[in-house]
Amino acid sequence: MASALSSLRYGDSLSVVGISAATAVLCEAISWLLIYRTATYNSLRASIERHSRKLDAMKSGSSSSSSSSGAGASSAQPASSRAKKMDRVETSLKDAARELSLAKLKSGAVVAAVLFVVFGLLNSLFEGRTVAKLPFAPIPLVQRMSHRGLPGNDPTDCSMVFLYFLCSMSIRTNLQKLLGFAPPRAAAAAGGGLFPMPDPKVN
């Protein structure tokens, strides 16, 4: 496909974009086969969404009750009880988000291997070739990637590495949203990654 498109005016650009799109589809298919269709993933995702809705309801109820009630000592005990319940729900949410990240490690390793192979293939096909023209001269920090491995000093020359990076980021992200495979927002908000930040409330 790359050799056939290279004869066109924007053949190299279309080749990189097409291969990036095909790779994104392949990676999502692998992720679906290994992770997205499993009961464990669906259970963790449902748990995250359930805890997120419960936490939002508790926060909205806490704010409305605090604004309507006075500052008497009689409301101190219920407020403390609500805070403890919210802490438990937040902990459950973070645990579920961390388990979801661990569950995606298997597919992540396979996807990383696929991306590495595709990148090596593209690098061998388009090494030292300008695949696109940028409409502006990027800042020096970005130019180090956009002009990487290219001869000459034209700052608007775009290398395969830069175009492939942009395509990989945009195409796969939008494809995940379109297919409904995007990670739950509550998982990112909870900060339940593999290496979560320490809880400031814990001494």
FENVENHU-V691234 format. One record per residue. RES is the residue in three letters. PSI is psi as a letter, one per 20 degrees, with the letter a starting at -180 (none if undefined). NEAR is the number of other C-alpha atoms within 8 Angstrom. D_LAST is the distance of its C-alpha to the last C-alpha in whole Angstrom. Layout:
RES;PSI;NEAR;D_LAST  RES;PSI;NEAR;D_LAST
This chain:
MET;g;5;59  ALA;g;9;58  SER;h;6;62  ALA;h;7;63  LEU;h;12;61  SER;h;11;62  SER;i;7;65  LEU;r;6;64  ARG;g;5;63  TYR;k;10;59  GLY;g;12;60  ASP;g;11;57  SER;g;10;54  LEU;h;9;55  SER;g;12;55  VAL;g;13;51  VAL;g;11;50  GLY;g;8;52  ILE;h;8;51  SER;g;12;47  ALA;g;12;48  ALA;h;8;49  THR;h;11;46  ALA;g;12;44  VAL;g;10;46  LEU;g;8;46  CYS;g;10;42  GLU;h;10;41  ALA;g;8;44  ILE;g;11;42  SER;h;12;39  TRP;g;9;41  LEU;h;8;42  LEU;h;10;39  ILE;g;11;36  TYR;h;10;37  ARG;i;9;40  THR;q;8;38  ALA;h;6;36  THR;g;6;33  TYR;g;12;33  ASN;h;10;34  SER;g;8;32  LEU;g;12;29  ARG;g;11;30  ALA;h;8;31  SER;g;10;28  ILE;g;14;26  GLU;h;10;29  ARG;g;8;28  HIS;h;12;25  SER;g;10;25  ARG;g;8;28  LYS;g;9;26  LEU;h;11;23  ASP;g;8;25  ALA;h;8;27  MET;h;10;24  LYS;g;9;23  SER;h;8;27  GLY;h;8;27  SER;g;10;24  SER;h;8;26  SER;h;8;29  SER;h;8;28  SER;h;8;26  SER;h;7;29  SER;h;6;32  SER;r;7;30  GLY;a;7;30  ALA;k;5;27  GLY;r;6;28  ALA;h;6;26  SER;h;6;28  SER;i;10;26  ALA;g;8;22  GLN;g;8;22  PRO;h;8;23  ALA;h;9;21  SER;h;8;18  SER;g;8;20  ARG;h;10;20  ALA;h;8;17  LYS;h;8;16  LYS;g;8;19  MET;h;11;18  ASP;h;8;14  ARG;g;8;16  VAL;g;11;19  GLU;g;11;17  THR;g;8;16  SER;h;9;19  LEU;g;15;20  LYS;h;12;18  ASP;g;9;19  ALA;h;13;23  ALA;h;16;23  ARG;g;12;21  GLU;h;9;24  LEU;g;11;27  SER;h;11;26  LEU;h;8;26  ALA;h;9;30  LYS;i;9;31  LEU;h;8;31  LYS;g;8;34  SER;h;11;36  GLY;h;9;34  ALA;g;8;36  VAL;g;9;39  VAL;g;11;39  ALA;h;8;38  ALA;g;8;41  VAL;g;10;43  LEU;h;9;42  PHE;g;8;43  VAL;g;8;46  VAL;g;9;47  PHE;g;8;46  GLY;h;8;48  LEU;g;8;51  LEU;h;11;51  ASN;h;10;50  SER;h;7;54  LEU;h;6;55  PHE;k;10;55  GLU;p;10;54  GLY;j;8;55  ARG;p;8;56  THR;o;11;55  VAL;i;13;55  ALA;r;11;54  LYS;p;8;55  LEU;q;8;52  PRO;i;5;53  PHE;r;5;51  ALA;o;8;50  PRO;r;9;46  ILE;q;6;44  PRO;h;6;44  LEU;g;7;41  VAL;h;8;42  GLN;h;12;46  ARG;h;8;44  MET;g;10;44  SER;h;12;46  HIS;j;13;49  ARG;p;9;48  GLY;j;7;51  LEU;q;11;53  PRO;r;5;57  GLY;r;4;58  ASN;j;4;56  ASP;o;5;56  PRO;i;8;52  THR;i;11;53  ASP;p;13;54  CYS;p;13;51  SER;r;17;50  MET;h;14;50  VAL;g;10;46  PHE;g;11;45  LEU;h;15;47  TYR;h;11;46  PHE;g;8;42  LEU;g;8;43  CYS;g;12;44  SER;g;11;42  MET;g;8;39  SER;g;8;41  ILE;g;11;43  ARG;h;13;41  THR;g;9;38  ASN;h;8;41  LEU;h;10;42  GLN;g;11;39  LYS;g;9;39  LEU;h;7;43  LEU;i;7;42  GLY;k;6;39  PHE;j;8;37  ALA;q;8;34  PRO;q;6;31  PRO;q;9;29  ARG;h;6;28  ALA;h;9;25  ALA;g;13;24  ALA;h;11;24  ALA;h;6;22  ALA;i;10;19  GLY;k;10;19  GLY;l;15;19  GLY;a;9;21  LEU;h;7;21  PHE;m;5;18  PRO;q;8;16  MET;q;5;14  PRO;q;5;10  ASP;p;5;9  PRO;i;5;7  LYS;i;4;6  VAL;p;5;4  ASN;none;3;0
